[in-house]
Amino acid sequence: KVLSRLRLSYETYAPEVDETALENESPTMLVTRLAELKARTAQSTYPQALIIGSDQVAVIDDQKILGKPGNFEQAVKQLTDASGKQVDFLTGLCLLNTDTDQAQTDIVRFSVKFRQLTLSQIENYLSLDKPYNCSGSFKSEGLGIALLDRMVGSDPTAIIGLPLIRLVRMLEAEGVSVI
């Protein structure tokens, strides 16, 4: 959906990859590794293509990763932990040229400051938006925006998992002009 804003022809592919962090793997190393792994996993299916891979984690207190909660209980815990705090969303981005086997990778950070939230607000939000497959348990493109005091970052599309500003630069480096 986000990628359609660039008005390019594309196909989507959901690679099956283990998103578990390796022992002592930092959040930045994790998203970089997973973004490239996702792109390379699609390489056999799309042997002559530019493949985009991305991965996102939410990080609280500088190192604690808030992954995809998967269920209501985990989401309550994540949002309770995030209440009143800054959470950094790190999006790893990879553009793989399968003709040259060269990959461009980058990390785009976007920070949000959560409001002080009550348990009732958290539970109401979760029952309405159901963000169980979203890093940090919220969707800024939906009702999740009401949970925030502020957002800070250079690319507003990074918060929803695909930093288009950086992607456009990567595509241009591969000779693809968006405009």
C-alpha positions in Angstrom: 0.0 0.0 0.0 2.8 2.5 0.9 4.8 1.5 -2.1 1.9 2.3 -4.4 2.6 6.0 -3.7 5.6 5.8 -5.9 3.4 4.7 -8.9 5.9 1.9 -9.9 5.0 -1.5 -11.1 5.7 -4.1 -8.4 4.7 -7.5 -7.0 4.5 -8.4 -3.3 6.2 -11.4 -1.8 6.1 -12.5 1.8 9.2 -14.4 2.6 9.3 -17.0 5.3 12.2 -16.0 7.6 12.9 -16.5 11.2 12.8 -13.0 12.7 14.4 -14.0 16.0 17.3 -11.9 17.1 20.7 -13.6 17.3 22.5 -13.7 20.6 24.0 -10.3 21.4 22.5 -8.8 18.2 21.8 -5.1 18.5 18.5 -3.8 17.2 20.3 -2.0 14.3 22.1 -5.2 13.3 18.9 -7.2 13.5 16.8 -5.0 11.2 19.7 -4.7 8.7 20.2 -8.5 8.6 16.5 -9.2 8.3 15.9 -6.6 5.6 18.6 -8.2 3.5 17.6 -11.7 4.3 14.0 -11.0 3.2 15.3 -9.5 -0.1 17.7 -12.4 -0.7 15.0 -15.0 0.1 12.9 -13.6 -2.8 15.9 -13.7 -5.2 15.2 -17.2 -6.5 11.5 -16.3 -7.2 12.5 -13.0 -8.9 15.9 -13.7 -10.6 16.0 -10.5 -12.7 14.6 -7.7 -10.5 15.1 -5.0 -7.9 13.9 -6.5 -4.7 13.0 -4.5 -1.7 13.3 -6.0 1.8 12.5 -4.2 5.0 12.1 -5.0 8.6 11.2 -2.9 11.6 11.6 -3.1 15.4 10.5 -0.7 18.1 13.1 0.0 20.7 12.5 1.3 24.2 15.1 2.4 26.8 17.8 2.2 24.0 18.1 -1.6 23.7 14.8 -3.3 24.7 13.2 -4.5 21.5 9.4 -4.4 21.2 8.6 -6.8 18.4 5.2 -7.8 17.0 3.1 -8.7 20.0 1.0 -11.4 18.4 -1.8 -11.1 20.9 -3.8 -8.8 23.1 -1.9 -9.6 26.4 1.5 -8.9 24.9 0.2 -5.7 23.3 -1.1 -4.5 26.6 2.3 -5.2 28.2 4.2 -3.4 25.3 1.9 -0.3 25.4 2.1 -0.2 29.2 5.9 -0.2 29.0 5.8 2.5 26.3 3.4 4.8 28.2 5.0 8.2 28.8 8.2 7.2 27.0 10.0 7.7 23.8 10.1 4.7 21.5 12.5 4.5 18.5 11.3 2.7 15.4 14.2 1.3 13.4 13.5 0.3 9.9 16.0 -1.7 8.0 15.8 -1.2 4.3 17.5 -3.3 1.5 17.3 -2.9 -2.2 18.8 -5.9 -3.9 19.7 -5.8 -7.6 19.5 -9.5 -8.6 21.4 -8.9 -11.9 24.5 -7.7 -10.1 23.9 -9.4 -6.7 24.6 -6.0 -5.1 22.5 -4.9 -2.1 22.1 -1.3 -0.8 21.1 -1.3 2.9 20.3 1.4 5.3 18.5 2.0 8.6 15.9 4.8 9.1 15.0 5.9 12.6 11.7 7.4 13.5 10.9 8.3 17.1 7.6 8.7 18.9 6.8 9.9 22.4 3.8 8.1 23.9 1.3 10.0 26.0 0.8 8.8 29.6 -1.8 6.1 29.0 -4.3 4.5 31.3 -5.0 0.7 31.1 -8.5 1.5 29.9 -7.1 3.6 27.0 -4.7 0.9 26.1 -7.4 -1.8 26.1 -9.9 0.3 24.2 -7.3 1.1 21.6 -6.3 -2.5 21.2 -9.9 -3.7 20.8 -10.4 -1.1 18.0 -7.2 -1.2 16.0 -5.9 -4.8 16.8 -2.2 -4.0 16.0 -1.0 -7.5 16.9 1.3 -7.8 13.9 2.9 -4.3 14.3 6.1 -3.6 16.0 5.4 -1.7 19.3 1.7 -2.6 19.2 0.4 0.4 17.4 -0.5 1.7 14.0 0.3 5.4 13.5 -1.7 5.3 10.2 -4.7 4.3 12.2 -6.1 5.2 15.7 -2.7 4.7 17.2 -1.9 8.3 16.4 -4.1 9.2 19.4 -1.6 7.4 21.7 1.2 9.9 20.9 2.4 13.2 22.1 4.8 13.8 19.2 6.6 12.2 16.3 10.2 13.0 15.2 11.9 11.8 12.1 13.0 12.7 8.6 10.7 10.3 6.8 7.1 9.9 8.0 6.7 6.7 6.0 9.4 5.0 8.0 7.0 4.7 11.0 4.8 2.4 8.9 7.6 0.2 7.8 8.8 1.4 4.4 10.9 4.6 4.3 10.0 5.9 0.9 12.4 8.9 0.9 15.4 6.7 1.3 14.0 4.1 -1.1 13.6 6.7 -3.8 17.4 7.5 -3.5 18.2 3.8 -3.6 16.1 3.3 -6.7 17.8 6.3 -8.4 21.2 4.8 -7.7 19.9 1.7 -9.7 18.8 4.0 -12.6 15.1 4.0 -11.7 13.5 7.5 -11.8 10.3 7.8 -9.8 9.5 11.3 -11.2 
